[in-house]
Amino acid sequence: MDSRIKYLFIALGVLIIGFILWYFKSIITYILISAILSIIGKPVVDFLDRIHIKRIRIPKVLSAFITLILIWCALILFLRFFIPLIANQVSDLSSIDINTLTTKFQEPLDKMNQFIVKYNVSTENSKTVEDYISEKAIGFINGTFLSNFFGSLVGIFGNLVVAAFSISFITFFFLKDQSLFYNGIMVFVPEKLTDNFAHVLNSIKKLLTRYFIGILVEIIGIITLVTIGLTVIGINFQTAIVIGLILGLFNVVPYVGPLIGSTIGIIIGFATHLNMDVNSELIPLLIYMAIVFSMVRIIDDVVFQPFIYSSSVNAHPLEIFIVILMAASLAGILGMILAVPSYTILRVFAKEFFNNFKLVKKLTEKI
């Protein structure tokens, strides 16, 4: 068979597989999450397998079940710790009187309105600064913004109960039989391509394992650094850790996530310290918060990001940036989150099956 026809069939196969993955994206999401959880839980299963009393060992089924319970306990403890803190912050924000807030900042708002009128920034029917800020603040303070954000996260996985049960069920069997995911994919692979796909899957597993571990380390590191930094400058610990959590989670979205998280953090810091004097206390506090966020961002760029995007997936930062922009235009925030792992998988497949092309060789030379 002519090599061009061969590559054409391979490309067609990749497109068909891509369509199937998109069409069953919910199920694929459950399987991928379960695969990640099984990778995280593998050391626990291996540890339990090594435990024995004389010749009696823990059955594999029991090891997998105990590991799954431990994973859920860790998740529940995480939610048990953070959900009340977030609820308290939302409650505090909802108790703020917007009219009192507007009155307190009337002088700087008047100056902003004068500036807008002087330089013809606004039109006759445009809103004043205080009307605009009041409208946006009400949306944020009454919990609409936060509820919409967390609601959208739940919507990604569909029904939460079904997702939890499905992921738990699949994860249990991946833990029980750690080659199940691998064997399940290899069933659909033609015999002559078995060795190629085996190499591809092993490479993907190694790269994505390092990537997700790096992401987890990055989130924990940012939460810790932000919490410590904000506590040092005088922010209440509960408020500091909530802001740290927000920055850590938003940081999963490359490039724009840290900016959004920092903006929300500044707003929370501003709204929870309105009892301070504006000029002598509140504004300096917000400046200190911005400094903390900037320092954490620098640490993230210098330490965390190179480890995750360069070392773990072996790709140039500019290359990753372009991929993320393309993913954002195709699928928004979700596309940005999935851009790096998806691109990693595509690079591994391209290196294995299209390595004769010069562009492919250049993009995959480090993996």
N, C-alpha and C positions, 0 to 999 in steps of 0.2 A: 504494500500500500504506500502511495506517495506520502511523504512526510507532511506536506501541506494539508492533505485530506485528513491525515491522522490528527494534526493539531486542531483542525476544524471540528472534528468529532469530539475531541477533548473539551474544546471551548463550548460547544453545544451542550455537552454533558454538565459542565460547570454551571451554565445558565439554567438548565433544567433543575439541577440541585438547588441553586439559589432561589428559584421560584418556589420550589417545594418548601424550603426553609422559611421563606417569607409567608407562604400561605398557612403553614402550621406554626407560626411564630410563637404562639402562647405555649404550645406543647414543647417546642424546642427550648423556650426560655426555662421551663420547669426542669428539663433534662440538663441544661447547662448549669443552672444553679445547683442542682443535685450533684453534678459532676464536681463542681467547685467545693461543695460541702464535703464530698467524699474524700477529696484531696486533703482538705483541712483535717478531717477526722481519721485519715489513714494512720498517722503515728499512734493515735489512741488505740485503734484496733490492733495494730502490731504489738503494742505494749501489753494489751490484755491477752493476746495470743501467747505471749511468752510466759505468762503466769501459769504455774502448775503446782499442784500438791501431789508429790510423788509422781504417779503417771496420769493423774487426772488433770485435764486441761479445760479451760473455758471453751464451750462450743462457739463456733464462728457466728452462729445466729445470735447468741447472747452477747458476744463482743460487739457486733454491729448494733444491736438494740441499745446497749448501754451507751455506746458512742453517740447514737442519735439522740438519746435522752440528754446527754451532756451538752450537745450542741443546742438543743432547745432550751435547756436551763440557762446557758450562757446568753442566749438571745432574750429570754424572759427577764433575766437579771438586768441586762442592758436597758430594756424598755422600762422595767420597774424603777430604775434609777433616773432615767432621763424624762420619761413622760410626765411625772409630777412636777419636775422643774420647769418643763415647757408650759404645762398647764398654769402654773403660778405666774409665769411671765405673761402669758396671754391674758390672765385675769387682771394683773396689774395694769397692763396696757389698756384694757377695755374700760378701766375705771377713770381714765384721764378725761378731763373736761376740755373739749376742743376750743370752746369759747374762751375759757380761762387761758388756755395755751396761746391763742391768737392775741388776746389782750396783753399778755406778758411780753410778747415779741412784737408789739405794734410798731415800736420805733424803727427797728431794722427793716420790718416789712414795708413801712412807709418809704424808707430810703430806696428800697428795691423797686417799688412802684414808680417813684420819681425818676429813677435811672431808666426804667423801661419806657416811660413816656418821653423822656428827654431824647433818647436815641431811637425813637420810633420802632422799638422792638415789638410792641403790641399794637393791635388794631382796636377800632372803636368797640367791637363786640367781644374782645378778648376778656378772659377772666383776670381778676386781680391776683397778685401773688398769694394773698392770704386765702382767697377762695380756692385757688388751685391746691395749695398746701393742705388746707382743711379737708378738701375732698379726698386727696391721696392719703392723708393721715387717718381719716375715719376708716377708709378701706383697710389700712394696715392694722390700726389699733383694735378694731372690733373683731379681728381674727379672720377676716375674709381672705386676706393674702395667704396667711399660714395655712388655713383650712384648704384653700384651693391648691396650694403647693403639695401638701401631704395627700390630698385627695387624688391629685394627678399621679403621684407615685403609686398609690394603690391601684389606680386605673390601668397602669402598665401591666400588672399581673392579673387583671380581671377580678373575679370574685376572690376575696382574700381567704375565705375558708377553703374553697376548692384548691387554691394555690398552695396553701399550707399543707393540706392533706396530700396533694399530688407530689409536692416536693419531698415531704417526709417519706412517702411510700417508695418513691424512686431512689432517694438517698439511702434508705435501708438496704435495698438490694445491691446498690453500688458498693456499700460498705461490706456487705456480706460476701459478694463476689467482685473483687476489685478489677477483674478483667472483663466484667460484663459490658461496660461502655465500649471498650476496645473491640470486643468480639461482636457486639451489636452493629458496629459500623463495618467491620470486615466482612460481615455476611453479604453485604450489597456490593462488595468489590470483586471485579473479575479476577480469576485465578492468576492471570499473567501480570496483573498490577498489584498483587498482594504485597510483594516486597517494597514497592514504591510507597504504597499507602501506609505500611507499617512504619517506614522511616518518617513519613509525614506526620503521623499521629504522635510518634515519640517526640519529634521536634516541637510540635504544637504544645504537647503536654508540658515539656520542659520550659518553653518560653512563657506560656500563660501562667504556669505555676509561679514563676518568678515575678510576673507582672502583677498578679492578684495579691501576692504576699507583699510586694512593694506598695501597692495601693493601700492595703490594710495598715502597713507601717506608717505611710504618709498621713492617713487620717488620724491615727492615734497620736502621731508626733505633733500634728497641727493642733489638735484638741488640747494636748498637754501644754504646748508652748503658748497658745493664746490664753488659756486659763491662767497659767502662771503669770504671764505678762499683765493681763488685766487686773489680776488680784494685787499685784505689786503697785499698780498706779491708783489703787483705791476702789476698784469695782467690787461689789458684793460677790462672794464666791459662787453662789447659785446663778447669778446673772452671768458671771464670767464663764462658767462651764457651759451654759446654754449657748452663749455666743460662740464659744469654742467648738461646740458640736455643729452649729450651723455652718461655720467656716470650714470645718473638716468635711462635712457632707457635700457642701457646694464645691469644694476643691476637686471632687471627683469629675466635675465638668471642666475639662481643660480650658485654660486661658481666661474665659469669661466667668467661670465659676467663682474664683477667688474675689473678683471685683464685686460680683453680686453679693457674696457672703459678707464681704467687708462693709458694703453699703447697708445691709440689713443689720449688721452688728452695730454700726454707728447709730442707726435709727433707734435700736433698742437701748443703747447706752444713753442717747439723748432723752428718750421718753421716760426712762426710769430714774432720771436725775434732774427732773424739772424743778425740784425744791431748791436747787442751788442758784446762786447769783449768776446771771448770764455771763457777764464780762469777766469777773474775777475767778469763777469756779467752773462753770459749765463748759465754756468754750475751751479753756486749757485742758479740761478732762477729755474732750472730744479730740483735741490735737494729740494728746498722749495716746489715746486709743488708736488713732491713725498711725502713729509712730510704731506702736506694738504690731499692728497689722502689716506695716511695711517691713519691719524686721523679720517677722515670721515668713512673709513672702520671699524675702531675700534668702533666708535659710532654705525655704522650699525649692527655690530656683537653683541654689548652689549645691544642696545636698540631696534632697528627695527626688526632684525631677530628673537629674542626670541618671540616678540609679534606676528609676522606673522606666523612662522612655529611651534611654541610651543603652544602659547596661542590661536591663531585663529583656527588652524586645530588639535590641541591637539596631536601632534606626536613628537617623540624624534628626535633631530637633526641628529643622526647617521642613524636612520630609513629613514629620508627624503633624506639624502645624498646617500644612497644605491639606493633608488627609482629613484633619479635623474640620477645616473650613468646608471641604466638600461634603463631609458627613452632616454638618450642620445645615447646609442648604437642602439636603435630601430628607433628613428626618429630625431636624431641630435638636433640642437638648438631648433626647434619647440617642440620636445619631452621634452626637459628640461623645457621649459616655461609652458607646460601643465601638467608636471609630478605631481605637488602638488595638483592642483584641481582634476585631474583624480584619483589620489590615494585616496584623501579624499572621493570621490564618491564611489569608490570600497570598502573602509573600512566601510562606512555606510551600504552598501548593505550586506557586509559580516557579519556585526554584527547582522543585522536583520534576515538573512536567514541561516547563517552557524555558529551560536554562540555556537554550541555544540562542535566544534573543539577547542582544547587547544590553537593552534597557533592563531586562530581568536580571541579568548578571550583575549590573551595577547596583540595583536596588536590594539584591539579596546576597551580596558578597560577604556580609558580616554575620550571616546566620548559617 
